Each structure stands twice: as structure tokens, then as C-alpha cells.
Amino acid sequence: MNTSDLKSLLEEKTALYNRPEFITFDPVSVPHLFSNRNDIEISGFLAATIAWGQRTTIVKNGLRLMEIMDNAPYDFVMNAGVTDLKRVSGFVHRTLNGDDCLFFIESLRNIYLNHGGMETVFQFGIQQGDSDVYGAICNFRQVFLESPHLDRSAKHLANPASGSTAKRINMFLRWMVRKDKNGVDFGLWNSISPALLCCPLDVHVGNVARKLGLLERKQNDWKAVIELTNQLRRFDPEDPVKYDFALFGMGVFEK
């Protein structure tokens, strides 16, 4: 497939999946419950954190976590007392348990109280001349781990410096940063350019990307994320990650 045909295919599939109908069965449906910026950020981050496994289970557990947080995630993070937090201790999604969840809430509280919020923490990790969000993710992880935690809890926050694809963080950043009129991504954060975003890479996206000749690296790791994202920048350097809709959609819905 030549470059022109490949771009046409990606644009066609992006238009097909980047629309409100996509929201219902996707983890992004969880932050779409809210209209307040801080509620969207926190619910989106927590929904992205548990976004592995069956999508229906992810959404179900994301909604359950919001119920535990009284469907007011920002207020809960900032003001929950001992009794409130006790409810969180029983939450489980696959290998993420109540202890992990309590740590995430404490870390988010620290970020909003002492670091200006999530957008600010990610933004401070970006240096002039950066071509992607690697530094932003690493800085966020460093700040996030300031709060006391178990070793097991740190494993639920991806580290691209160790080679992780950081798929769930990249997906969260797509939700917060990308701006269009389609209604799926929120585009709340103005301090980070969509041009710096990296494609969320999972098994589905990787398989499709390799079939289309967009990814040669066989291992799904941070180097593969950069290789794929650089290929997508050929088609739209200002918004390369919009093609995540195409790659993910073809991988999941067009098997």
C-alpha cells in the first residue's frame, strides 16, 4: 500500500471511530459522566489506570469506583475521611487492589494540593525542543511516587524509562490534550501540544500497525511507541495520535 492510500485508509477509519458512538463501550465513557474539569481529570486518570482486560469489565469497574467516590471524584480525593476511604479499600480490578487505590487517591491529593494539578505536573516535564511526552510522563511518575506506597503500587504507574509503552498514560493524555469537534477526546489541557502526544500502543494497535507497515519493531515497548508515532506524524504532524482511533478500531472491531 503506497503512502497516499495508507493515509486515505487511516483518515477513513479515524472518521469512522472518532465519534460519540465510540464512547459508550470505551473507558472514556467514565470521565464523560462529568462536566467539571477536575472531576474529568481524576475520573479519566483512574479509568485509564484500570484500562486493561475486557472493555466491558473496565467500564463496569470504572463506574463502580466512581460510585464508591460518591460520583464526585475531585471532592472525594481532596476531602475523603477515614470512613470514606475505608470503602475504597475493598475495590479490586485484576491485580490493582484497595491498597493501590488508596495510594492513588493520596498521590492525587498531593498533586492538587502541592503541585498545581495534573496538567501542571505533566507540563513541567516538557523541555524546549522535546519531540514527545516522554519527559512529561517521567516527571509525572516521579511526583506521583512522592507519596508513601508499597512497591506493588508503583507497578501500576507505567515507566517509559524502563521501556514500558505507557499505553494507559498515553491514552489519558490523548483524552486530555487532543482537540476536535467529534466529542470523544476532551481537549482540556492547553499547555501541551497535541503534536507531542504518543500513540497508545497495545496488542491490537501493534498488530494492525505491523500489518500496515507502520511498525517494524516486533516488541511492544517505548521504542515501538516512538517508531509508530513518528510514522503517524508523516500523515499529520500536528495531531498524529488521532490515528489511534483507526488502528485501535481496526484491531478490535475488524478482526
C-alpha atoms as one frame of an Amber mdcrd trajectory, in Angstrom:
protein
   0.000   0.000   0.000   1.516   3.333  -1.016   1.678   6.364   1.289  -1.320
   8.088  -0.263  -3.547   5.011   0.031  -2.392   4.370   3.567  -3.203   7.923
   4.621  -6.639   7.654   2.997  -7.308   4.428   4.892  -6.223   5.929   8.205
  -8.312   9.048   7.658 -11.346   6.954   6.716 -11.067   4.690   9.750 -10.348
   7.609  12.077 -13.547   9.308  10.912 -15.441   6.047  11.438 -14.369   5.516
  15.050 -13.695   9.039  16.335 -17.320   9.867  17.039 -19.705   9.816  20.018
 -20.871   6.242  19.349 -17.341   5.112  20.273 -17.735   6.408  23.838 -20.376
   4.011  25.142 -18.253   0.863  25.404 -14.884   2.545  25.963 -13.197   3.581
  29.248 -13.507   7.207  28.098 -17.201   6.867  28.953 -16.274   7.202  32.649
 -14.920  10.776  32.512 -17.766  11.658  30.139 -20.077  11.345  33.137 -18.719
  14.649  34.422 -18.615  18.291  33.375 -16.276  19.747  35.994 -12.668  19.873
  34.798 -11.137  18.350  37.929 -13.734  15.581  38.006 -12.971  14.769  34.363
  -9.221  14.680  35.014  -9.405  12.443  38.068 -12.082  10.074  36.760 -10.247
   9.884  33.431  -6.928   9.115  35.074  -8.426   6.397  37.274 -10.385   4.894
  34.372  -7.227   4.851  32.253  -5.296   3.271  35.129  -7.580   0.221  35.141
  -7.854   0.048  31.342  -6.552  -3.446  30.776  -8.622  -6.560  30.267 -12.122
  -6.751  28.822 -13.530  -3.354  27.948 -16.925  -4.137  29.471 -15.252  -5.040
  32.775 -13.084  -1.921  32.668 -16.113   0.322  32.214 -18.115  -1.552  34.847
 -15.337  -1.257  37.419 -14.663   2.356  36.484 -18.303   3.196  37.159 -18.186
   1.241  40.420 -15.145   3.203  41.557 -16.950   6.460  40.789 -19.904   5.279
  42.887 -17.556   4.489  45.770 -16.293   8.070  45.396 -19.892   9.388  45.585
 -19.720  10.329  41.889 -17.695  13.361  42.943 -14.097  12.237  42.383 -12.346
  15.571  42.949 -14.205  16.284  46.170 -13.532  12.727  47.317  -9.812  12.957
  46.567  -9.494  16.251  48.401 -11.793  15.672  51.355 -12.386  11.963  51.973
 -12.004  10.952  55.594 -11.118   7.629  57.183 -14.630   6.228  56.867 -14.886
   7.279  53.215 -11.515   5.811  52.357 -12.436   2.529  54.012 -14.947   1.970
  51.195 -12.136   2.252  48.652 -10.096  -0.447  50.399 -12.419  -3.124  49.019
 -12.014  -2.115  45.371 -10.311  -4.626  43.072  -9.647  -4.641  39.332  -7.466
  -7.534  38.228  -4.144  -7.006  40.076  -4.991  -3.472  41.263  -6.391  -3.651
  44.782  -7.655  -1.377  47.520  -4.170  -0.519  48.833  -3.132   0.592  45.355
  -6.288   2.630  45.003  -5.769   4.372  48.345  -2.223   5.264  47.292  -3.500
   6.701  44.014  -6.001   8.869  45.873  -3.341  10.107  48.294  -0.972  10.883
  45.412  -3.651  12.771  43.518  -4.429  14.783  46.646  -0.743  15.700  46.927
  -0.641  16.729  43.260  -3.649  19.032  43.548  -2.644  20.461  46.934   1.073
  20.944  46.357   1.839  20.808  42.633  -0.900  22.761  40.866  -2.782  19.780
  39.456  -2.100  17.072  36.906  -1.727  19.293  33.858   0.948  21.354  35.586
   2.912  18.277  36.625   2.899  16.839  33.113   3.718  20.233  31.587   6.749
  20.783  33.853   8.291  17.621  32.443   8.379  19.038  28.914  11.533  20.866
  27.926  12.046  23.156  24.971  12.942  21.057  21.961  11.209  17.897  23.181
   9.583  15.923  20.384   7.243  13.845  22.546   5.797  13.447  26.048   8.477
  11.109  27.400   9.779  13.720  29.845   6.240  14.692  30.833   5.357  11.118
  31.780   8.610  10.585  33.662   8.118  13.807  35.643   4.534  12.905  36.470
   5.622   9.477  37.682   8.341  10.978  39.873   5.905  13.391  41.515   3.217
  10.733  41.823   5.562   8.437  43.728   6.355  11.122  46.339   3.545   9.741
  48.493   4.331   6.680  50.660   3.449   3.499  48.804   4.023  -0.212  48.525
   6.395  -1.433  45.836   3.480  -3.248  44.213   1.531   0.004  43.839   4.285
   1.713  41.827   3.971  -1.007  39.201   0.527   0.336  38.280   2.070   3.570
  37.012   3.985   2.861  33.811   7.610   3.900  33.442   8.792   4.576  29.874
  12.334   4.914  31.221  12.161   1.168  31.855  10.853   0.526  28.356   7.129
   0.430  29.102   4.756   1.523  26.337   2.909   3.607  28.971  -0.205   2.819
  26.948  -2.698   3.873  29.582  -0.959   7.163  30.381  -0.657   7.972  26.685
  -4.365   7.223  26.292  -5.181   9.521  29.221  -3.042  12.264  27.677  -4.884
  11.825  24.384  -8.179  12.340  26.196  -6.972  15.480  27.980  -4.946  17.133
  25.202  -6.479  16.337  21.797  -8.943  18.895  20.475 -11.548  18.334  17.774
 -15.297  18.677  17.353 -16.086  14.970  17.489 -16.810  14.778  21.194 -14.669
  11.810  22.270 -11.462  13.471  23.496 -11.864  16.421  25.875  -9.078  18.813
  24.861  -8.999  20.348  28.349  -5.261  20.959  28.551  -3.838  23.838  26.515
  -0.263  23.796  27.803   0.696  20.582  25.987   0.697  20.415  22.195  -1.149
  17.520  20.529   1.904  17.275  18.260   3.897  15.897  21.224   1.458  13.097
  22.059   2.480   9.473  21.598   0.229   6.751  20.243  -1.196   4.423  22.913
   0.309   1.088  21.925  -1.321  -2.191  22.900  -1.552  -5.605  21.254  -4.407
  -4.578  18.939  -2.774  -1.348  17.774   0.603  -3.045  17.382  -0.776  -5.885
  15.273  -2.599  -3.539  12.902   0.367  -1.175  12.673   2.665  -4.023  11.668
   0.242  -5.313   9.054   0.077  -1.824   7.553   3.850  -1.429   7.564   3.798
   1.335  10.171   5.819  -0.596  12.735   8.789  -2.880  12.184   9.852  -3.416
  15.778   8.471  -6.738  16.985   8.444  -5.927  20.698   5.794  -3.632  22.145
   7.884  -1.196  24.167   8.690   2.517  24.308  10.939   2.299  21.248   7.994
   0.846  19.323   5.775   3.688  20.569   8.214   6.250  19.185   8.639   4.381
  15.890   4.877   4.159  15.357   4.206   7.743  16.420   6.906   9.063  14.091
   5.287   7.165  11.231   1.895   8.674  12.074   3.446  12.154  12.125   4.109
  11.754   8.408   0.354  11.915   7.861  -0.479  14.625  10.393   2.458  16.144
  12.299   0.164  18.389  14.346  -2.178  15.625  15.516  -0.594  12.208  14.942
  -2.450  10.423  17.723  -5.852  10.919  16.112  -4.943   7.793  14.122  -5.125
   5.796  17.356  -8.857   5.597  16.640  -8.172   3.971  13.273  -5.576   1.470
  14.497  -7.484   0.508  17.634 -10.813   0.320  15.794  -9.451  -1.928  13.068
  -7.758  -4.126  15.665 -10.774  -4.571  17.924 -13.802  -4.280  15.645 -12.498
  -5.583  12.314 -10.751  -8.782  13.304
